Amino acid sequence: MSSPSPPAVLDVDLRPGKPPMLGVEAAGDAPGWVAQHREALRRAVNDHGSVLVRGLGLRDAAETGAVFARVGNGLMIEREAFASRRDYGDGVYSSSTWPPNQPMCMHHELSYTLEFPGLMLFACLSAATAGGATGVADASIVLDALPADLVARFEREGWLLVRSYNDEIGATIAEAFGTDDRGAVEAYCRANAIEFEWQPDGGLRTRQRRSALLRHPVTGRRCWFNQIAFLSEWTMAPEVREYLVDVYGPDGLPFTTRFGGGDPIGEDVVALLNDVYEANTAREPWQAGDLMLVDNVRTAHSREPFEGPREVLVAMADAVRLADCSPTVEVTAR
């Protein structure tokens, strides 16, 4: 008996400044087309870090969920969300609630957790009238472009995420942890190496130290993998930061980041990180029906400001454990 032939290689279009793109004709059956070409799609992501598939004609959450389930190796339930999402069930979510006029800077999804998605899946059901692209950037190229002394410090210390949960801004305790039961939240924090402190008003403040650099679990490539810039107070619009500091105080911001040893990360460092990301960003405006697959360890992603209605659905798949990615700082639960 002859061995099965390897999956076909898809003809991915590679152009400077654009994400890898694939034009297809799904003949009105996107789930069927994806099921037939699953291994070739995953190979394209492995080869290029991301791929934007145009021509599937995705129309609604049910069809999109079927496509996501056929591509991913198990869709994940989000924990420790930083902003609210609509939950469509079975691991399918809306994109994060974030002001349309503000960018969501480059980041790797859930890079502050002990188990994070290896594959991100995005589907555009309705494209914005202007802006709103999901940009991508190669994490190894970004790492090589950063100053060596800064990389060395983050490699040595890691980074620290500090969060203050309340019911007015960002994800609530229940949205982030899947419960508002104090005992369950505390158990989750202890199991996931998160320091926590309940506030007199019932809010919660947490701190978690993580590696800023990892090795890809399959290829071993060193990757700049974190949300240091995105979750920094200095990435907020100045008027938003000033308002939040005035209302909650400098220690009560919904989130901010520090060096792993606890020192503040200056506005200049955050600006440098965002400049390097921008210099290495590939972008393509969404069209309704598009699908984008992103290797979450190798490739950072962003969301640009937009005008008009925009509906992009998201799923997280292929769970990866931090411990399997050669972290540079030790994680210990308390």
Secondary structure by P-SEA (a helix, b strand, c coil): cccccccccccccccccccbbbbbbccccaaaaaaaaaaaaaaaaaaccbbbbcccccccaaaaaaaaaacccbbbbbccccbbbbbcccccccccccccccccccccccccccccccbbbbbbcccccccccbbbbcaaaaaaaccaaaaaaaaaccbbbbbbbccccccccccccccccaaaaaaaaaacbbbbbbcccccccbbbbbbccccccccccccccccccccccccccaaaaaaaaaacccccccccccccccccccaaaaaaaaaaaaabbbbbbbccbbbbbbccccbbbbccccccbbbbbbccccccccccccccbbbbcc
